[in-house]
Amino acid sequence: MPPTPPGLPPNARAWPGLDSKGPDLVVGDLKTLARRLEKQLEDMITTATAHLQTAASASPTAYGQWDAASQLAGTASTAHAAITDHHMRFIYAMQAVVKKLYATAHVYDEHEAEIKAKIRKLERLLSGDPAPMTSNRPAPQVAGPGPSWPESGTGPSWPEAGS
């Protein structure tokens, strides 16, 4: 959130997400989508594997022995190679999307857990229980005035987060 003078509300136009009436991102939806795409990817791989095994077993003479048939066999082979190449590119792209969805959901889960731990620490401090917050990761380092920019996946970047 951009800094504002003390006592003033944040500039909502600078951060339109503040006006959200519901969750902007539901991690469960990301995981569900990733699982559905992964299932479709598995179905596509199974179908493509069966098709390629069938196509590989057809000999060029299956089209016949006459001149047009031999040309057709070459054309069919070239077309099949091009279709296979595009199909494999699509499968790799879909696999990348599935991986990115899972990675995004994991990052959000990780950050949510960190936020919940910090809220629990604040609640303990407010109730007078000085028990330290346990964490398996070091607190982000603040380097001078202004926000710090932690390494990817280390949590929020506002300076107060590491305090």
C-alpha positions in Angstrom: 0.0 0.0 0.0 1.5 3.4 -0.8 2.4 5.5 2.2 -0.2 8.0 3.4 0.0 10.7 6.0 -0.9 9.4 9.5 -4.6 9.3 10.3 -5.7 9.5 6.6 -7.4 6.5 4.9 -5.4 4.9 2.0 -6.0 6.2 -1.5 -8.4 3.6 -2.8 -7.8 4.7 -6.4 -4.1 3.8 -6.1 -5.1 0.3 -4.9 -8.4 -0.8 -6.6 -8.2 -4.2 -4.9 -9.1 -2.6 -1.6 -12.6 -2.2 -2.8 -13.0 -5.9 -3.5 -16.3 -7.4 -2.1 -14.9 -10.9 -2.0 -11.8 -13.0 -2.5 -9.8 -12.0 -5.5 -8.0 -15.3 -5.6 -9.2 -18.6 -4.2 -6.3 -21.0 -3.8 -8.6 -24.0 -3.8 -9.8 -22.9 -7.3 -6.2 -22.8 -8.6 -5.6 -26.3 -7.3 -8.9 -27.6 -8.7 -8.1 -26.1 -12.1 -4.6 -27.5 -12.0 -6.0 -31.0 -11.2 -8.6 -30.8 -14.0 -6.0 -29.7 -16.5 -3.6 -32.4 -15.3 -6.4 -35.0 -15.9 -7.0 -33.7 -19.4 -3.3 -33.7 -20.0 -3.0 -37.3 -18.9 -6.0 -38.3 -21.2 -4.3 -36.5 -24.2 -1.0 -38.2 -23.5 -2.7 -41.6 -23.4 -4.6 -41.0 -26.6 -1.6 -39.6 -28.4 0.6 -42.5 -27.3 -2.0 -45.0 -28.6 -2.3 -43.1 -31.9 1.4 -42.8 -32.4 1.9 -46.5 -31.8 -0.8 -47.3 -34.4 0.6 -44.8 -36.9 4.2 -46.1 -36.5 3.1 -49.6 -37.3 1.7 -48.6 -40.7 4.2 -49.2 -43.5 4.5 -46.9 -46.5 3.3 -49.8 -48.7 -0.1 -49.7 -46.8 -1.2 -46.9 -49.2 -0.5 -49.2 -52.2 2.2 -49.8 -54.8 1.2 -47.4 -57.5 2.9 -44.0 -58.1 0.2 -41.8 -56.5 0.0 -44.0 -53.5 3.8 -43.7 -52.8 3.5 -39.9 -53.1 0.5 -40.0 -50.8 2.5 -42.1 -48.2 5.2 -39.4 -48.2 2.7 -36.6 -47.9 0.9 -38.4 -45.1 4.1 -39.0 -43.3 5.1 -35.3 -43.5 1.7 -34.2 -42.4 1.7 -36.7 -39.5 5.1 -35.4 -38.3 3.9 -31.8 -38.4 0.7 -32.6 -36.5 2.7 -34.6 -34.0 5.1 -31.7 -33.5 2.3 -29.2 -32.8 0.5 -31.7 -30.6 3.7 -32.2 -28.5 4.2 -28.4 -28.3 0.7 -28.1 -26.9 1.2 -30.8 -24.4 4.4 -29.2 -23.1 2.7 -25.8 -22.9 -0.2 -27.4 -21.0 2.2 -29.1 -18.7 3.9 -25.7 -18.0 0.5 -24.2 -17.1 -0.3 -27.0 -14.7 3.1 -26.5 -13.0 2.6 -22.8 -12.7 -0.8 -23.2 -11.2 0.5 -25.6 -8.6 3.5 -23.3 -7.9 1.2 -20.2 -7.6 -1.2 -22.1 -5.2 1.8 -23.2 -3.1 3.2 -19.6 -2.8 -0.2 -18.3 -1.7 -0.5 -21.2 0.9 3.0 -20.4 2.2 2.2 -16.6 2.5 -1.1 -17.2 4.1 0.6 -19.4 6.7 3.1 -16.7 7.4 0.4 -14.1 7.8 -1.6 -16.3 10.1 1.6 -16.9 12.3 2.2 -13.1 12.5 -1.4 -12.5 13.5 -1.2 -15.2 16.2 2.0 -13.5 17.4 0.2 -10.2 17.5 -2.7 -11.7 19.4 -0.3 -13.2 22.0 1.5 -9.9 22.4 -1.8 -8.1 22.9 -3.0 -10.6 25.4 0.3 -10.3 27.4 1.8 -13.6 26.4 5.4 -12.9 25.2 6.0 -16.3 23.7 8.2 -16.0 20.6 6.8 -16.8 17.1 8.4 -20.0 15.8 9.4 -20.0 12.2 11.7 -22.1 10.1 12.6 -19.2 7.9 14.6 -16.1 8.9 12.8 -12.8 9.0 13.3 -10.5 5.9 16.1 -8.0 6.3 15.2 -4.3 6.0 17.8 -2.4 4.2 17.3 1.2 5.0 14.2 3.4 4.5 11.5 2.2 2.2 10.3 -1.3 1.4 12.6 -4.2 1.2 12.5 -6.5 -1.8 13.0 -10.1 -0.4 13.9 -13.0 -2.5 11.1 -14.7 -4.3 8.8 -16.6 -2.0 10.0 -15.0 1.3 6.7 -13.3 2.2 5.5 -9.8 2.3 7.8 -6.9 1.4 6.6 -4.1 3.6 9.2 -3.0 6.2 7.0 -3.7 9.2 6.6 -7.4 8.2 10.0 -8.3 9.5 9.7 -6.5 12.8 
